[in-house]
Amino acid sequence: MFQPFYRNSLRPTQQGLGLGLYIASMIAQAHGGRLDVTSTPAETRFTFRMPVNSWVPS
């Protein structure tokens, strides 16, 4: 789910680049965090987690 979206011949007209979740996941990982997903019939929830002290000024 957190990989870049690729179009195939079955859905060539689907819109969007499909990069949003991938980019968010990469940002979280770069800062020692993660992006999680949980889903129920009522909702799908994405949780972006990062450590409090993930950024240190240079």
N, C-alpha and C positions, 0 to 999 in steps of 0.2 A: 504494500500500500504506500510505502514511503519511497518508492523508486520512481524515476521519471516516467511519465506516460508516453507510450509509443502507439501511434495509429497503425492499424492493420487494414487489410482490404475489406474486412467485415463492417467497419464503421468509419469510412473515410470522411464523412461529413460532420462527425462529432466536433464541436467547437471546444476551444481552450487548449492551452499548452500542457496542462497537467503537471506543472512544476511547483505549485504552491506548497503542497505537503512535503515534497522532497526538499525544497529550499528551507522550510521551517525545521525539518528534521536535521539537516546539515548544520544550521545555525546552532541548534540545541547541542548537537554532538561537539561542535567546535568549542563550546564553552563548558564542556563537561556535563551537559544535561541530556535530556531525551524528550521525545514526543511520543505520547501514548495515545491509544484509541480504545474506547469501550463503546459497545453498541447494544441497544435493546430495541424491541419493536417500536418504542416511543421516541427514541433519540439516538444520535451518534454523537459522542463527546470526545474531543481532542484535548489533551492536557499537555501543555508545554512546561517542562520542569527544568530549572537551572539552579545550580548551587548559588548560595547567597554571595560568596566571595569568588565568583568565577572570573572577574576582571581585575587585573592589577595594572595600574598606570605604569608606563615605562619612563 
